[in-house]
Amino acid sequence: MNIAQIEVAHYSVPSSLFAKNEVTDTTHHIPSLEIIMARIHTDTGVEGIGYTYTTGHNALAVKQMILEEIIPVYLQQPVRRYDYLWNKAWWNTHWAGRGGVSTLAMAAVDIGVWDALAKAAGMPLYKFIGEHRQAIPAYGSGVNLSYSLEELLEETREHLECGFAGVKIKVGKPDMAEDAERLKAVRKLVGSKVKIMVDANMGWQMNEALIRAGALKEIGMAWIEEPFIPEDIDAHALLGKIAGIPIAAGENLYSRFQFKDYFAKQAIQVVQADVIRCGGITEWLKVARLAEVYNLPMAPHFVVDLHVSLLCAIPNAYIAEYLPWFHPIQIDPVTTTDGILRPKDLPGHGIEFNWALLKSYRVDDSAAE
């Protein structure tokens, strides 16, 4: 089965479609999801659907990278050579950066390749990779730093109604006491058995991190996520040892080599590798296997409809992040009422996009539907 053609299309989905409030945290403002689709057509008639995303910025650079650098590597090649092709594409693009635009671009095609492989085998993706389980627990997530306390509690109630094992709260209010007040209110609402994760979105410096972590510990945190910029590995390691709270990170790491540096310094206890930012399924699985060597659990960032399949295909899965921003543009997305997510029993990754709706958000006409 060879790759005969790859079609690419760019869609800009406004945040009003997937979020109730303005989407902001300590470092980001997200006006839209920029989604770039790659449709893999094979010479046997099997079609694989891959995609990548950015949050309002850099999408055109990613799309151009796919068109100019990634597609030429894959055309007319056997789909089964996915690992060879991934590595060739990575070396083709590394002058532009060994992560970031290059791996975001690579993800769209790589995901489509794996979808085609599993469809050709007539198997759901998680079974094609190698089934370890049929379901995975999830936590309810939100970009909720700008929410009022009542809005935050209302979102938390919705997560409790879904049966989630935990909830994630953004932190980074200018007044540390306000963060503590909000988290104490959430703890009171959810009780002692529901996990609370906090996400600082790279917004702290060490002095305030130590003070904030002390307050968080008494509330009972499952993890502190991305307290510092990803380049500062030593700070992550130090805070984890001093605070006594697991450190979660990885959504802004782009290769197994970057993860290895974190693992070697014991700077991370919860691995949040994002299948899109890693360059697709091929690299994500290598990160997961490396994490297994270091006895670390996988709790990937975002992209829940794809990560639910990947988590069910690895031994060291921990929990899925339920942030359903892609759901408004999908047909029958993954949902839950008991806090447990189950991959679809369909060949491939099972993600079905609403192409008719997406058409209204298309940025250009460079590829046909």
C-alpha positions in Angstrom: 0.0 0.0 0.0 1.7 3.2 -1.2 0.8 6.9 -0.7 -0.6 8.2 -3.9 -1.7 11.7 -2.9 -1.8 13.9 0.2 -4.4 16.8 0.3 -4.0 19.6 2.8 -6.5 22.1 4.0 -6.4 24.8 6.7 -9.4 25.7 8.9 -9.7 28.5 11.5 -12.2 27.6 14.2 -13.0 30.6 16.5 -12.8 30.0 20.2 -16.5 31.0 20.6 -17.4 27.6 19.1 -15.6 25.6 21.8 -15.3 27.8 24.9 -17.8 29.8 26.9 -15.4 32.5 28.0 -12.4 34.3 26.6 -9.5 31.7 26.5 -6.6 33.1 28.4 -4.0 31.9 31.0 -0.8 33.4 32.4 1.0 33.2 29.0 -1.5 32.7 26.3 -4.5 34.3 24.6 -6.2 31.8 22.3 -8.6 33.4 19.7 -9.0 30.3 17.6 -7.9 26.7 16.8 -6.0 26.6 13.6 -6.5 23.1 12.3 -4.6 21.7 9.3 -5.9 18.5 7.8 -3.8 16.0 5.8 -5.9 13.4 3.9 -3.7 10.5 2.9 -4.9 8.7 -0.3 -3.3 5.3 -1.0 -3.1 3.3 -4.2 -5.4 0.7 -2.6 -8.2 3.2 -1.9 -7.7 3.4 1.8 -7.8 7.0 3.1 -6.0 8.1 6.3 -7.0 11.3 8.1 -4.3 13.2 9.9 -4.3 16.7 11.5 -2.3 19.2 13.4 -3.2 22.4 15.3 -2.0 25.7 16.5 -3.7 28.1 18.9 -4.3 31.2 16.7 -0.7 31.6 15.4 1.8 30.2 12.9 -0.6 28.0 11.1 0.5 29.2 7.6 4.1 28.4 8.4 3.1 24.9 9.5 1.0 24.4 6.4 3.7 25.5 4.1 6.2 23.2 5.8 3.8 20.3 5.1 3.4 21.2 1.4 7.1 21.9 0.7 9.0 19.6 2.9 6.9 16.8 4.3 4.7 15.7 1.5 7.6 15.1 -1.0 9.2 12.7 1.5 6.0 10.6 1.7 4.6 10.5 -1.8 4.8 7.2 -3.6 6.3 5.5 -0.5 4.9 2.4 1.2 2.8 3.3 4.2 4.5 0.5 6.2 7.8 2.5 6.1 6.3 5.0 8.6 9.3 5.1 10.9 11.9 5.5 8.1 9.7 8.3 6.5 9.3 10.0 9.9 13.0 10.1 10.4 13.7 11.3 6.9 11.2 14.1 7.3 12.7 15.1 10.6 16.1 15.4 9.1 14.8 17.2 6.1 13.3 19.9 8.3 15.8 20.2 11.2 17.4 23.3 9.8 14.2 25.1 10.6 14.2 23.7 14.1 14.2 20.2 15.6 10.8 20.8 17.1 8.0 23.3 16.7 6.9 24.1 13.2 8.7 21.1 11.8 7.1 18.5 14.2 3.7 20.2 14.1 3.8 19.8 10.3 5.1 16.2 10.5 2.3 15.2 12.9 -0.5 15.8 10.3 1.0 13.3 7.8 2.2 10.8 10.4 -1.2 10.6 12.1 -2.8 10.1 8.7 -0.4 7.3 7.9 -1.2 5.4 11.1 -4.9 5.9 10.5 -4.5 4.3 7.0 -2.4 1.4 8.4 -5.0 0.6 11.0 -7.9 0.9 8.5 -6.1 -1.4 6.1 -5.8 -3.9 8.9 -9.4 -3.5 9.7 -8.6 -2.7 13.4 -9.1 0.2 15.8 -5.8 2.1 16.2 -5.3 1.0 19.8 -5.6 -2.6 18.9 -3.4 -2.2 15.9 -0.6 -0.7 18.0 -1.1 -3.3 20.7 -4.0 -3.3 23.2 -3.3 -2.9 26.9 -6.7 -1.8 28.0 -10.1 -0.9 26.6 -10.7 2.3 28.6 -8.8 5.0 30.5 -9.9 7.4 33.3 -10.0 11.1 32.6 -9.9 14.4 34.4 -11.9 17.5 33.5 -9.8 20.3 32.2 -10.3 24.0 31.4 -8.6 27.2 30.5 -10.3 28.9 33.4 -7.9 31.5 34.9 -10.1 34.4 33.7 -13.2 32.8 35.2 -14.9 34.3 38.3 -15.0 32.0 41.3 -18.6 31.1 40.6 -17.9 30.3 36.9 -15.0 28.1 38.0 -17.2 26.2 40.5 -19.9 25.8 37.9 -17.3 24.3 35.5 -16.1 22.0 38.3 -19.7 20.9 39.0 -20.0 19.9 35.3 -16.9 17.9 35.5 -18.2 16.1 38.7 -21.4 15.3 36.8 -19.3 13.5 34.2 -17.7 11.4 36.9 -14.1 12.6 36.2 -11.4 11.4 38.5 -9.9 14.9 38.8 -10.2 18.5 37.7 -7.5 20.9 36.5 -7.4 24.5 37.5 -5.3 27.3 36.0 -3.2 29.3 38.5 -1.3 32.5 38.3 -3.5 35.2 39.7 -1.3 38.3 40.6 -2.5 37.8 44.1 -1.4 34.4 45.4 -4.1 34.5 48.0 -6.7 34.6 45.3 -5.3 31.4 43.7 -5.4 29.7 47.2 -9.0 30.9 47.8 -10.2 29.5 44.5 -8.5 26.2 45.0 -9.8 25.8 48.6 -13.3 26.5 47.2 -12.8 23.8 44.5 -11.5 21.3 47.1 -14.5 22.0 49.3 -16.8 21.3 46.4 -15.1 18.1 45.1 -14.2 16.5 48.4 -11.1 14.6 49.3 -11.3 11.8 46.7 -11.2 13.8 43.5 -7.8 14.9 42.2 -7.0 18.6 41.7 -4.3 19.4 39.2 -2.9 23.0 38.8 -1.4 24.4 35.7 0.9 27.5 35.9 1.5 27.6 32.1 5.2 28.5 32.5 4.4 31.6 34.4 6.4 31.3 37.6 9.9 32.2 38.8 11.5 30.1 41.5 11.0 32.4 44.4 7.2 32.7 43.9 7.0 29.0 42.9 8.3 27.9 46.3 5.8 30.1 48.2 2.9 29.1 46.0 3.8 25.4 46.2 3.8 25.6 50.0 0.2 26.8 49.9 -0.8 24.2 47.3 0.5 21.3 49.3 -1.9 21.8 52.2 -4.8 21.9 49.8 -3.7 18.6 48.2 -2.5 18.7 44.6 -2.1 15.8 42.3 0.5 17.7 40.3 1.9 21.1 39.5 2.0 21.5 35.7 4.6 23.6 33.8 5.7 25.9 36.6 8.6 27.2 34.5 9.6 27.6 30.9 10.5 24.2 29.4 14.2 25.1 28.8 14.8 25.4 32.6 15.0 21.7 33.5 16.9 22.3 36.7 14.2 24.5 38.1 11.6 21.7 37.5 13.8 19.2 39.3 14.5 21.5 42.2 10.8 22.5 42.8 9.7 18.9 42.7 12.2 17.9 45.4 11.5 20.8 47.6 7.7 21.0 47.2 7.0 17.3 47.5 4.3 17.6 44.8 4.7 15.8 41.5 5.7 18.0 38.5 3.9 17.5 35.2 5.3 18.7 32.0 5.9 17.9 28.4 3.4 19.7 26.2 6.1 22.0 25.1 8.7 19.3 24.4 9.0 18.1 20.9 11.2 14.9 20.8 12.3 11.9 22.8 15.7 13.5 23.2 14.2 16.5 25.1 12.2 14.2 27.3 15.3 12.1 28.0 17.0 15.2 29.4 14.0 15.7 31.8 13.9 12.1 32.8 17.6 11.9 33.5 17.4 14.8 35.9 14.2 13.5 37.6 12.6 16.8 36.6 9.3 15.4 35.7 7.0 12.9 37.4 4.0 13.0 35.0 4.7 13.0 31.3 2.4 15.1 29.2 3.7 14.5 25.7 1.3 15.9 23.0 1.0 13.7 20.0 0.8 16.8 17.7 3.8 18.6 19.1 5.9 15.4 19.1 5.4 15.0 15.4 2.8 12.3 15.4 2.2 8.8 16.7 5.6 7.5 15.6 7.5 9.7 18.0 4.8 9.8 20.7 5.1 6.0 21.1 8.9 6.3 21.5 8.4 8.9 24.2 6.0 6.6 26.0 8.4 3.7 25.8 11.2 5.8 27.1 9.0 7.0 30.0 8.3 3.4 30.8 12.0 2.7 31.2 12.1 5.5 33.8 9.0 4.2 35.5 7.0 7.3 34.6 3.3 7.6 33.8 1.8 9.1 30.6 -0.9 11.8 31.0 -0.8 13.5 27.5 -1.8 17.1 26.8 -5.1 17.9 25.0 -6.2 16.1 21.8 -8.3 13.7 23.8 -9.9 11.9 20.9 -6.6 10.7 19.7 -4.9 10.3 23.0 -7.6 7.9 24.3 -6.5 5.4 21.7 -2.8 5.9 22.4 -3.2 5.6 26.2 -5.1 2.3 25.7 -2.1 1.0 23.7 0.7 1.5 26.2 1.5 -0.1 29.6 2.3 3.1 31.5 -0.9 5.1 30.9 -2.1 7.2 33.8 -5.0 9.5 32.8 -6.5 11.5 29.9 -7.1 15.2 29.7 -10.7 15.9 28.8 -10.7 19.3 27.0 -13.2 18.8 24.2 -12.3 21.8 22.0 -12.3 19.6 18.8 -15.8 18.2 19.6 -17.9 20.9 17.9 -16.3 20.0 14.5 -16.6 16.2 15.0 -19.3 13.7 14.6 -20.0 11.5 17.6 -16.9 12.5 19.6 -15.6 10.6 22.7 -17.7 11.6 25.7 -18.4 10.1 29.2 -20.8 10.0 32.1 -18.7 7.8 34.4 -15.3 9.5 34.0 -14.0 6.7 31.8 -13.1 7.3 28.1 -13.3 4.4 25.6 -11.8 4.4 22.1 -14.2 3.9 19.3 -14.5 0.4 17.9 -13.9 1.6 14.4 -11.0 0.9 12.0 -8.3 3.6 12.3 -8.3 6.3 15.0 -12.1 6.5 14.7 -12.2 10.3 14.7 -14.9 11.5 12.3 -14.8 15.2 11.3 -17.9 17.2 10.3 -16.6 18.3 6.9 -19.8 20.2 6.0 -19.3 22.4 9.1 -15.6 22.7 8.7 -16.1 24.1 5.2 -17.4 27.3 6.7 -14.1 27.8 8.6 -11.8 27.0 5.7 -9.1 29.6 5.2 -8.2 28.9 1.6 -9.1 26.7 -1.4 -5.7 25.1 -2.1 -7.0 21.5 -1.7 -10.4 20.0 -2.6 -12.6 18.4 0.0 
